[in-house]
Amino acid sequence: MKAIALSAMLLLFSAFAWAGPPPNPADYTTNVHVSRTRNRGSQRLDAVIEGRKYELECYCAQGILALGNYKAKLIRDEHKNPYDFIQVYEFLLPDQKTRTFTVVGESE
């Protein structure tokens, strides 16, 4: 019985170790306005980030994200040449959870 209790406690503590620290809201300085959201196997957003219109995609969530304003941070920004780029944003949600979106489109 003691071995089972010890095993359960070890599993519990290892789960906390994998969780990592909570996000720091001060790191999320980019304003994002989500104007359209849809789910077709992945979550897709139309959003304005720093005055530019983007389409973003996330495979991390079921359902759709509510329209409105969010804080985000740019976690990947690659420019291998003057005409191609890869950008990934991490959104901070109201419950302090995060969700990662990749830029898959841009429009004027």
N, CA, C and O atoms as CSV, one atom per row, in Angstrom:
chain,resi,resn,atom,element,x,y,z
A,1,MET,N,N,0.821,-1.195,0.000
A,1,MET,CA,C,0.000,0.000,0.000
A,1,MET,C,C,0.864,1.258,0.000
A,1,MET,O,O,0.561,2.229,-0.694
A,2,LYS,N,N,1.953,1.232,0.793
A,2,LYS,CA,C,2.849,2.380,0.847
A,2,LYS,C,C,3.507,2.629,-0.505
A,2,LYS,O,O,3.723,3.777,-0.891
A,3,ALA,N,N,3.827,1.552,-1.224
A,3,ALA,CA,C,4.467,1.687,-2.536
A,3,ALA,C,C,3.524,2.375,-3.524
A,3,ALA,O,O,3.956,3.193,-4.336
A,4,ILE,N,N,2.252,2.044,-3.449
A,4,ILE,CA,C,1.271,2.678,-4.342
A,4,ILE,C,C,1.135,4.157,-4.015
A,4,ILE,O,O,1.093,4.987,-4.924
A,5,ALA,N,N,1.065,4.496,-2.757
A,5,ALA,CA,C,0.966,5.896,-2.351
A,5,ALA,C,C,2.207,6.673,-2.773
A,5,ALA,O,O,2.100,7.806,-3.243
A,6,LEU,N,N,3.370,6.080,-2.611
A,6,LEU,CA,C,4.617,6.736,-3.017
A,6,LEU,C,C,4.649,6.952,-4.528
A,6,LEU,O,O,5.052,8.014,-5.002
A,7,SER,N,N,4.223,5.942,-5.278
A,7,SER,CA,C,4.178,6.065,-6.744
A,7,SER,C,C,3.225,7.176,-7.171
A,7,SER,O,O,3.536,7.949,-8.077
A,8,ALA,N,N,2.072,7.256,-6.522
A,8,ALA,CA,C,1.097,8.301,-6.856
A,8,ALA,C,C,1.665,9.687,-6.568
A,8,ALA,O,O,1.465,10.614,-7.352
A,9,MET,N,N,2.369,9.833,-5.453
A,9,MET,CA,C,2.955,11.138,-5.125
A,9,MET,C,C,4.052,11.514,-6.112
A,9,MET,O,O,4.163,12.680,-6.489
A,10,LEU,N,N,4.860,10.555,-6.535
A,10,LEU,CA,C,5.903,10.839,-7.522
A,10,LEU,C,C,5.296,11.288,-8.845
A,10,LEU,O,O,5.807,12.214,-9.475
A,11,LEU,N,N,4.219,10.649,-9.272
A,11,LEU,CA,C,3.539,11.053,-10.503
A,11,LEU,C,C,2.978,12.466,-10.379
A,11,LEU,O,O,3.079,13.257,-11.316
A,12,LEU,N,N,2.396,12.782,-9.246
A,12,LEU,CA,C,1.837,14.107,-9.020
A,12,LEU,C,C,2.920,15.181,-9.074
A,12,LEU,O,O,2.741,16.208,-9.729
A,13,PHE,N,N,4.023,14.956,-8.401
A,13,PHE,CA,C,5.111,15.939,-8.393
A,13,PHE,C,C,5.754,16.080,-9.771
A,13,PHE,O,O,6.157,17.180,-10.150
A,14,SER,N,N,5.857,14.994,-10.521
A,14,SER,CA,C,6.435,15.096,-11.866
A,14,SER,C,C,5.510,15.877,-12.790
A,14,SER,O,O,5.987,16.573,-13.687
A,15,ALA,N,N,4.211,15.780,-12.593
A,15,ALA,CA,C,3.272,16.573,-13.402
A,15,ALA,C,C,3.465,18.054,-13.135
A,15,ALA,O,O,3.416,18.855,-14.069
A,16,PHE,N,N,3.685,18.441,-11.880
A,16,PHE,CA,C,3.931,19.851,-11.562
A,16,PHE,C,C,5.246,20.324,-12.172
A,16,PHE,O,O,5.347,21.474,-12.600
A,17,ALA,N,N,6.241,19.468,-12.218
A,17,ALA,CA,C,7.538,19.850,-12.790
A,17,ALA,C,C,7.426,20.126,-14.276
A,17,ALA,O,O,8.110,21.016,-14.783
A,18,TRP,N,N,6.589,19.396,-14.989
A,18,TRP,CA,C,6.406,19.601,-16.431
A,18,TRP,C,C,5.587,20.840,-16.726
A,18,TRP,O,O,5.695,21.388,-17.824
A,19,ALA,N,N,4.780,21.300,-15.801
A,19,ALA,CA,C,3.869,22.418,-16.053
A,19,ALA,C,C,4.613,23.712,-16.342
A,19,ALA,O,O,4.153,24.501,-17.167
A,20,GLY,N,N,5.731,23.956,-15.703
A,20,GLY,CA,C,6.502,25.173,-15.935
A,20,GLY,C,C,5.873,26.362,-15.235
A,20,GLY,O,O,4.772,26.267,-14.694
A,21,PRO,N,N,6.582,27.484,-15.249
A,21,PRO,CA,C,6.071,28.673,-14.567
A,21,PRO,C,C,4.922,29.302,-15.353
A,21,PRO,O,O,4.841,29.127,-16.569
A,22,PRO,N,N,4.041,30.024,-14.681
A,22,PRO,CA,C,2.948,30.695,-15.393
A,22,PRO,C,C,3.509,31.814,-16.265
A,22,PRO,O,O,4.590,32.330,-15.983
A,23,PRO,N,N,2.787,32.199,-17.324
A,23,PRO,CA,C,3.279,33.269,-18.195
A,23,PRO,C,C,3.309,34.608,-17.460
A,23,PRO,O,O,2.482,34.864,-16.585
A,24,ASN,N,N,4.262,35.452,-17.822
A,24,ASN,CA,C,4.378,36.792,-17.255
A,24,ASN,C,C,3.633,37.762,-18.172
A,24,ASN,O,O,4.079,37.981,-19.299
A,25,PRO,N,N,2.517,38.353,-17.737
A,25,PRO,CA,C,1.747,39.256,-18.600
A,25,PRO,C,C,2.565,40.417,-19.156
A,25,PRO,O,O,2.230,40.942,-20.218
A,26,ALA,N,N,3.622,40.830,-18.470
A,26,ALA,CA,C,4.455,41.941,-18.958
A,26,ALA,C,C,5.202,41.581,-20.241
A,26,ALA,O,O,5.646,42.471,-20.966
A,27,ASP,N,N,5.345,40.283,-20.530
A,27,ASP,CA,C,6.027,39.843,-21.754
A,27,ASP,C,C,5.141,39.947,-22.993
A,27,ASP,O,O,5.638,39.864,-24.116
A,28,TYR,N,N,3.852,40.126,-22.803
A,28,TYR,CA,C,2.889,40.124,-23.906
A,28,TYR,C,C,2.510,41.574,-24.230
A,28,TYR,O,O,1.509,42.093,-23.737
A,29,THR,N,N,3.317,42.204,-25.053
A,29,THR,CA,C,3.186,43.645,-25.305
A,29,THR,C,C,2.526,43.978,-26.642
A,29,THR,O,O,2.234,45.143,-26.909
A,30,THR,N,N,2.290,42.985,-27.472
A,30,THR,CA,C,1.692,43.216,-28.782
A,30,THR,C,C,0.176,43.152,-28.676
A,30,THR,O,O,-0.374,42.201,-28.120
A,31,ASN,N,N,-0.501,44.174,-29.214
A,31,ASN,CA,C,-1.964,44.197,-29.223
A,31,ASN,C,C,-2.477,43.503,-30.478
A,31,ASN,O,O,-2.012,43.770,-31.586
A,32,VAL,N,N,-3.437,42.612,-30.286
A,32,VAL,CA,C,-4.043,41.870,-31.390
A,32,VAL,C,C,-5.550,42.065,-31.324
A,32,VAL,O,O,-6.168,41.875,-30.276
A,33,HIS,N,N,-6.140,42.450,-32.466
A,33,HIS,CA,C,-7.598,42.534,-32.543
A,33,HIS,C,C,-8.087,41.431,-33.475
A,33,HIS,O,O,-7.781,41.436,-34.667
A,34,VAL,N,N,-8.846,40.487,-32.925
A,34,VAL,CA,C,-9.394,39.371,-33.693
A,34,VAL,C,C,-10.768,39.782,-34.215
A,34,VAL,O,O,-11.676,40.071,-33.436
A,35,SER,N,N,-10.913,39.804,-35.548
A,35,SER,CA,C,-12.169,40.247,-36.160
A,35,SER,C,C,-12.967,39.114,-36.790
A,35,SER,O,O,-14.144,39.292,-37.104
A,36,ARG,N,N,-12.350,37.957,-36.978
A,36,ARG,CA,C,-13.047,36.799,-37.544
A,36,ARG,C,C,-12.371,35.545,-37.022
A,36,ARG,O,O,-11.148,35.488,-36.895
A,37,THR,N,N,-13.187,34.535,-36.720
A,37,THR,CA,C,-12.644,33.269,-36.237
A,37,THR,C,C,-13.486,32.129,-36.797
A,37,THR,O,O,-14.704,32.242,-36.937
A,38,ARG,N,N,-12.810,31.030,-37.112
A,38,ARG,CA,C,-13.507,29.868,-37.662
A,38,ARG,C,C,-12.671,28.619,-37.400
A,38,ARG,O,O,-11.474,28.697,-37.126
A,39,ASN,N,N,-13.328,27.474,-37.490
A,39,ASN,CA,C,-12.641,26.207,-37.253
A,39,ASN,C,C,-12.997,25.253,-38.381
A,39,ASN,O,O,-14.154,24.868,-38.553
A,40,ARG,N,N,-11.984,24.885,-39.138
A,40,ARG,CA,C,-12.137,23.895,-40.207
A,40,ARG,C,C,-11.003,22.886,-40.085
A,40,ARG,O,O,-10.166,22.761,-40.979
A,41,GLY,N,N,-10.988,22.179,-38.982
A,41,GLY,CA,C,-9.908,21.247,-38.701
A,41,GLY,C,C,-8.763,21.911,-37.955
A,41,GLY,O,O,-7.980,21.243,-37.279
A,42,SER,N,N,-8.670,23.211,-38.080
A,42,SER,CA,C,-7.733,24.017,-37.310
A,42,SER,C,C,-8.432,25.337,-37.024
A,42,SER,O,O,-9.370,25.717,-37.725
A,43,GLN,N,N,-7.979,26.019,-36.011
A,43,GLN,CA,C,-8.578,27.306,-35.664
A,43,GLN,C,C,-7.923,28.384,-36.525
A,43,GLN,O,O,-6.700,28.520,-36.525
A,44,ARG,N,N,-8.731,29.150,-37.256
A,44,ARG,CA,C,-8.222,30.221,-38.128
A,44,ARG,C,C,-8.797,31.553,-37.672
A,44,ARG,O,O,-9.983,31.669,-37.361
A,45,LEU,N,N,-7.920,32.559,-37.642
A,45,LEU,CA,C,-8.323,33.897,-37.219
A,45,LEU,C,C,-7.969,34.911,-38.287
A,45,LEU,O,O,-6.957,34.769,-38.972
A,46,ASP,N,N,-8.795,35.933,-38.433
A,46,ASP,CA,C,-8.406,37.160,-39.112
A,46,ASP,C,C,-8.146,38.157,-38.005
A,46,ASP,O,O,-8.986,38.361,-37.129
A,47,ALA,N,N,-6.968,38.783,-38.047
A,47,ALA,CA,C,-6.577,39.659,-36.954
A,47,ALA,C,C,-5.761,40.829,-37.480
A,47,ALA,O,O,-5.117,40.743,-38.526
A,48,VAL,N,N,-5.805,41.922,-36.730
A,48,VAL,CA,C,-4.962,43.079,-37.009
A,48,VAL,C,C,-3.901,43.132,-35.919
A,48,VAL,O,O,-4.205,43.193,-34.728
A,49,ILE,N,N,-2.636,43.106,-36.365
A,49,ILE,CA,C,-1.492,43.165,-35.458
A,49,ILE,C,C,-0.611,44.314,-35.925
A,49,ILE,O,O,-0.107,44.299,-37.048
A,50,GLU,N,N,-0.426,45.299,-35.073
A,50,GLU,CA,C,0.385,46.475,-35.386
A,50,GLU,C,C,-0.020,47.100,-36.725
A,50,GLU,O,O,0.833,47.468,-37.533
A,51,GLY,N,N,-1.337,47.215,-36.948
A,51,GLY,CA,C,-1.870,47.858,-38.141
A,51,GLY,C,C,-1.873,47.007,-39.396
A,51,GLY,O,O,-2.304,47.479,-40.449
A,52,ARG,N,N,-1.409,45.776,-39.321
A,52,ARG,CA,C,-1.370,44.895,-40.494
A,52,ARG,C,C,-2.390,43.777,-40.334
A,52,ARG,O,O,-2.612,43.278,-39.231
A,53,LYS,N,N,-3.011,43.389,-41.450
A,53,LYS,CA,C,-4.036,42.354,-41.438
A,53,LYS,C,C,-3.409,40.991,-41.722
A,53,LYS,O,O,-2.731,40.802,-42.731
A,54,TYR,N,N,-3.648,40.049,-40.813
A,54,TYR,CA,C,-3.093,38.711,-40.930
A,54,TYR,C,C,-4.169,37.656,-40.799
A,54,TYR,O,O,-5.219,37.885,-40.198
A,55,GLU,N,N,-3.892,36.496,-41.371
A,55,GLU,CA,C,-4.646,35.287,-41.080
A,55,GLU,C,C,-3.716,34.399,-40.273
A,55,GLU,O,O,-2.571,34.162,-40.657
A,56,LEU,N,N,-4.226,33.910,-39.144
A,56,LEU,CA,C,-3.423,33.086,-38.236
A,56,LEU,C,C,-4.081,31.719,-38.094
A,56,LEU,O,O,-5.292,31.571,-38.255
A,57,GLU,N,N,-3.254,30.730,-37.788
A,57,GLU,CA,C,-3.755,29.368,-37.662
A,57,GLU,C,C,-3.172,28.691,-36.434
A,57,GLU,O,O,-2.010,28.893,-36.080
A,58,CYS,N,N,-4.018,27.870,-35.782
A,58,CYS,CA,C,-3.597,27.115,-34.605
A,58,CYS,C,C,-4.227,25.727,-34.679
A,58,CYS,O,O,-5.424,25.589,-34.930
A,59,TYR,N,N,-3.408,24.707,-34.459
A,59,TYR,CA,C,-3.912,23.330,-34.387
A,59,TYR,C,C,-4.119,22.901,-32.940
A,59,TYR,O,O,-4.321,21.720,-32.660
A,60,CYS,N,N,-4.068,23.857,-32.025
A,60,CYS,CA,C,-4.028,23.535,-30.604
A,60,CYS,C,C,-5.378,23.616,-29.898
A,60,CYS,O,O,-5.442,23.356,-28.696
A,61,ALA,N,N,-6.435,23.957,-30.578
A,61,ALA,CA,C,-7.677,24.183,-29.839
A,61,ALA,C,C,-8.893,23.689,-30.609
A,61,ALA,O,O,-8.929,23.722,-31.839
A,62,GLN,N,N,-9.853,23.248,-29.881
A,62,GLN,CA,C,-11.158,22.903,-30.429
A,62,GLN,C,C,-12.044,24.139,-30.344
A,62,GLN,O,O,-11.795,25.009,-29.510
A,63,GLY,N,N,-13.048,24.239,-31.164
A,63,GLY,CA,C,-13.961,25.376,-31.092
A,63,GLY,C,C,-13.374,26.611,-31.748
A,63,GLY,O,O,-12.487,26.523,-32.596
A,64,ILE,N,N,-13.892,27.778,-31.336
A,64,ILE,CA,C,-13.434,29.037,-31.901
A,64,ILE,C,C,-13.100,30.024,-30.793
A,64,ILE,O,O,-13.711,30.005,-29.724
A,65,LEU,N,N,-12.133,30.878,-31.057
A,65,LEU,CA,C,-11.726,31.904,-30.107
A,65,LEU,C,C,-12.692,33.081,-30.211
A,65,LEU,O,O,-13.071,33.470,-31.315
A,66,ALA,N,N,-13.087,33.643,-29.091
A,66,ALA,CA,C,-14.006,34.780,-29.080
A,66,ALA,C,C,-13.368,35.981,-29.772
A,66,ALA,O,O,-12.158,36.186,-29.688
A,67,LEU,N,N,-14.186,36.763,-30.450
A,67,LEU,CA,C,-13.717,37.985,-31.078
A,67,LEU,C,C,-13.310,38.981,-30.005
A,67,LEU,O,O,-13.835,38.958,-28.892
A,68,GLY,N,N,-12.370,39.856,-30.347
A,68,GLY,CA,C,-11.977,40.879,-29.391
A,68,GLY,C,C,-10.489,41.138,-29.397
A,68,GLY,O,O,-9.779,40.781,-30.337
A,69,ASN,N,N,-10.033,41.767,-28.329
A,69,ASN,CA,C,-8.639,42.181,-28.195
A,69,ASN,C,C,-7.879,41.243,-27.266
A,69,ASN,O,O,-8.386,40.821,-26.226
A,70,TYR,N,N,-6.652,40.929,-27.669
A,70,TYR,CA,C,-5.785,40.042,-26.903
A,70,TYR,C,C,-4.387,40.635,-26.846
A,70,TYR,O,O,-4.023,41.471,-27.673
A,71,LYS,N,N,-3.616,40.204,-25.878
A,71,LYS,CA,C,-2.198,40.531,-25.789
A,71,LYS,C,C,-1.435,39.331,-26.330
A,71,LYS,O,O,-1.849,38.186,-26.152
A,72,ALA,N,N,-0.311,39.609,-26.996
A,72,ALA,CA,C,0.481,38.533,-27.588
A,72,ALA,C,C,1.954,38.904,-27.549
A,72,ALA,O,O,2.328,40.042,-27.264
A,73,LYS,N,N,2.774,37.907,-27.846
A,73,LYS,CA,C,4.199,38.174,-28.044
A,73,LYS,C,C,4.654,37.374,-29.262
A,73,LYS,O,O,4.172,36.273,-29.527
A,74,LEU,N,N,5.585,37.957,-29.983
A,74,LEU,CA,C,6.149,37.321,-31.167
A,74,LEU,C,C,7.225,36.341,-30.697
A,74,LEU,O,O,8.225,36.746,-30.106
A,75,ILE,N,N,7.012,35.050,-30.964
A,75,ILE,CA,C,7.969,34.056,-30.482
A,75,ILE,C,C,8.844,33.495,-31.599
A,75,ILE,O,O,9.831,32.812,-31.325
A,76,ARG,N,N,8.499,33.771,-32.846
A,76,ARG,CA,C,9.339,33.373,-33.981
A,76,ARG,C,C,9.184,34.422,-35.069
A,76,ARG,O,O,8.067,34.792,-35.431
A,77,ASP,N,N,10.294,34.892,-35.580
A,77,ASP,CA,C,10.282,35.928,-36.617
A,77,ASP,C,C,11.486,35.712,-37.528
A,77,ASP,O,O,12.588,36.182,-37.245
A,78,GLU,N,N,11.259,34.999,-38.621
A,78,GLU,CA,C,12.341,34.677,-39.556
A,78,GLU,C,C,12.122,35.387,-40.878
A,78,GLU,O,O,11.022,35.370,-41.431
A,79,HIS,N,N,13.178,36.012,-41.380
A,79,HIS,CA,C,13.171,36.671,-42.692
A,79,HIS,C,C,14.411,36.185,-43.429
A,79,HIS,O,O,15.492,36.753,-43.268
A,80,LYS,N,N,14.263,35.137,-44.236
A,80,LYS,CA,C,15.417,34.565,-44.938
A,80,LYS,C,C,15.789,35.365,-46.182
A,80,LYS,O,O,16.905,35.261,-46.688
A,81,ASN,N,N,14.851,36.156,-46.661
A,81,ASN,CA,C,15.087,37.018,-47.816
A,81,ASN,C,C,14.108,38.178,-47.725
A,81,ASN,O,O,13.291,38.195,-46.805
A,82,PRO,N,N,14.149,39.153,-48.636
A,82,PRO,CA,C,13.280,40.328,-48.514
A,82,PRO,C,C,11.786,40.076,-48.738
A,82,PRO,O,O,10.975,40.954,-48.446
A,83,TYR,N,N,11.402,38.902,-49.248
A,83,TYR,CA,C,10.007,38.687,-49.628
A,83,TYR,C,C,9.315,37.529,-48.915
A,83,TYR,O,O,8.102,37.382,-49.071
A,84,ASP,N,N,10.000,36.718,-48.157
A,84,ASP,CA,C,9.384,35.617,-47.402
A,84,ASP,C,C,9.620,35.812,-45.910
A,84,ASP,O,O,10.680,36.276,-45.490
A,85,PHE,N,N,8.620,35.452,-45.121
A,85,PHE,CA,C,8.799,35.509,-43.671
A,85,PHE,C,C,7.981,34.428,-42.991
A,85,PHE,O,O,6.995,33.934,-43.540
A,86,ILE,N,N,8.398,34.075,-41.806
A,86,ILE,CA,C,7.671,33.148,-40.935
A,86,ILE,C,C,7.518,33.849,-39.593
A,86,ILE,O,O,8.496,34.303,-38.999
A,87,GLN,N,N,6.269,33.931,-39.124
A,87,GLN,CA,C,6.021,34.529,-37.820
A,87,GLN,C,C,5.066,33.657,-37.013
A,87,GLN,O,O,4.108,33.093,-37.541
A,88,VAL,N,N,5.355,33.565,-35.724
A,88,VAL,CA,C,4.512,32.815,-34.800
A,88,VAL,C,C,4.279,33.700,-33.577
A,88,VAL,O,O,5.220,34.244,-32.998
A,89,TYR,N,N,3.016,33.834,-33.198
A,89,TYR,CA,C,2.623,34.633,-32.036
A,89,TYR,C,C,2.049,33.729,-30.960
A,89,TYR,O,O,1.362,32.750,-31.249
A,90,GLU,N,N,2.343,34.075,-29.716
A,90,GLU,CA,C,1.739,33.400,-28.574
A,90,GLU,C,C,0.758,34.375,-27.931
A,90,GLU,O,O,1.146,35.455,-27.488
A,91,PHE,N,N,-0.510,33.990,-27.884
A,91,PHE,CA,C,-1.553,34.826,-27.283
A,91,PHE,C,C,-1.657,34.505,-25.799
A,91,PHE,O,O,-1.558,33.345,-25.398
A,92,LEU,N,N,-1.855,35.529,-24.993
A,92,LEU,CA,C,-2.164,35.355,-23.579
A,92,LEU,C,C,-3.675,35.497,-23.430
A,92,LEU,O,O,-4.243,36.548,-23.725
A,93,LEU,N,N,-4.310,34.439,-22.976
A,93,LEU,CA,C,-5.772,34.426,-22.838
A,93,LEU,C,C,-6.169,34.948,-21.455
A,93,LEU,O,O,-5.334,34.992,-20.551
A,94,PRO,N,N,-7.423,35.341,-21.281
A,94,PRO,CA,C,-7.847,35.933,-20.005
A,94,PRO,C,C,-7.616,35.054,-18.776
A,94,PRO,O,O,-7.447,35.579,-17.675
A,95,ASP,N,N,-7.605,33.737,-18.939
A,95,ASP,CA,C,-7.377,32.843,-17.800
A,95,ASP,C,C,-5.895,32.525,-17.592
A,95,ASP,O,O,-5.554,31.587,-16.872
A,96,GLN,N,N,-5.008,33.315,-18.231
A,96,GLN,CA,C,-3.555,33.187,-18.135
A,96,GLN,C,C,-3.003,31.957,-18.852
A,96,GLN,O,O,-1.835,31.616,-18.667
A,97,LYS,N,N,-3.812,31.292,-19.659
A,97,LYS,CA,C,-3.314,30.224,-20.522
A,97,LYS,C,C,-2.815,30.873,-21.807
A,97,LYS,O,O,-3.152,32.019,-22.104
A,98,THR,N,N,-2.022,30.144,-22.559
A,98,THR,CA,C,-1.501,30.669,-23.814
A,98,THR,C,C,-1.921,29.769,-24.973
A,98,THR,O,O,-2.234,28.593,-24.791
A,99,ARG,N,N,-1.918,30.350,-26.155
A,99,ARG,CA,C,-2.235,29.613,-27.372
A,99,ARG,C,C,-1.334,30.159,-28.476
A,99,ARG,O,O,-1.185,31.374,-28.612
A,100,THR,N,N,-0.738,29.276,-29.260
A,100,THR,CA,C,0.229,29.668,-30.285
A,100,THR,C,C,-0.422,29.668,-31.663
A,100,THR,O,O,-1.064,28.697,-32.062
A,101,PHE,N,N,-0.244,30.778,-32.384
A,101,PHE,CA,C,-0.788,30.951,-33.733
A,101,PHE,C,C,0.322,31.277,-34.714
A,101,PHE,O,O,1.196,32.096,-34.433
A,102,THR,N,N,0.279,30.628,-35.867
A,102,THR,CA,C,1.230,30.875,-36.953
A,102,THR,C,C,0.565,31.767,-37.999
A,102,THR,O,O,-0.601,31.568,-38.342
A,103,VAL,N,N,1.306,32.745,-38.502
A,103,VAL,CA,C,0.807,33.596,-39.586
A,103,VAL,C,C,0.791,32.742,-40.859
A,103,VAL,O,O,1.821,32.206,-41.268
A,104,VAL,N,N,-0.399,32.619,-41.484
A,104,VAL,CA,C,-0.544,31.838,-42.712
A,104,VAL,C,C,-1.044,32.700,-43.856
A,104,VAL,O,O,-1.191,32.209,-44.975
A,105,GLY,N,N,-1.313,33.984,-43.600
A,105,GLY,CA,C,-1.755,34.874,-44.659
A,105,GLY,C,C,-1.645,36.321,-44.235
A,105,GLY,O,O,-1.659,36.638,-43.045
A,106,GLU,N,N,-1.534,37.203,-45.229
A,106,GLU,CA,C,-1.448,38.632,-44.998
A,106,GLU,C,C,-2.251,39.316,-46.085
A,106,GLU,O,O,-2.262,38.853,-47.225
A,107,SER,N,N,-2.924,40.409,-45.755
A,107,SER,CA,C,-3.694,41.153,-46.749
A,107,SER,C,C,-3.595,42.646,-46.482
A,107,SER,O,O,-3.130,43.085,-45.430
A,108,GLU,N,N,-4.051,43.418,-47.474
A,108,GLU,CA,C,-4.034,44.885,-47.323
A,108,GLU,C,C,-5.412,45.361,-46.942
A,108,GLU,O,O,-5.623,46.561,-46.765
